Amino acid sequence: MTQLSTTHKDGRLSADVIEEIIGAVSSIDYGSVEIVIHDRKVVQIECRKKIRINPGESNRKTAKL
């Protein structure tokens, strides 16, 4: 697990945390990204990928692993 410095002295998110959030969002086609915050600091980023299956459609998009 990678640990990042979450905030600058003025309380803004660090560039590392922003990059992680953007990477999490851009890495999934369907699903969700949850950002866990404790004491005004980002402590965890969770990604849930979903695979959509359309009945009768032979060319379904597969999840990237």
N, C-alpha and C positions, 0 to 999 in steps of 0.2 A: 504494500500500500504506500503510495506517495504522499508525503506530508508537504503542504504548501503554507507559506505565510499568507494569511487570509486578508489582512487589512493593512493599510498605511496608517501613519500616526493620526491622520485626520478622519479615520473611520471609513474611507473609501476602499472598495475591493481592490486587491492587487491584480496586476496584469496576468499573473500565473493563474489565479482563480477564474478570471474572466475567460482566459484561453481554454481552461478545462471545461467550463460551462458551454462555451461555443462548440468545442469539440464533441461534447456529449450530445448536444442537440443535433449537430450535423452528421453524426454517425448512425442515426437511426431513421428509417423510413416511416415506421409506425411504432408508437409506444409513448413513453413518457420519461421526463427527467425530473427528479425530485432533488431539491437543494435543502439540506438540513442545516439549521442555524441554531447555535447555542451562544448565549451571551453576546448577541449581535455579531457573531463571527460564523462564517461558513465552515462547517466541520465535516461535511460529507456530501457527495454528489452521487445519486443513484440513477442508473439507467435501466429501463425495462423495454426490451425490444419485443415487438409483436410481429407475427407473420400472418398476413391476410390470405385466406384461401377462398377463391371464388368458385363455387361448384359449376362444372361445365366449361370452365376456361382452362385450356391446356397450357397456356404460357403464363404461369404465375411467377411473380418475382420472388426470388429466394433471398433469405436473410444473409447479410454479409457477416462473417464471423472473424 
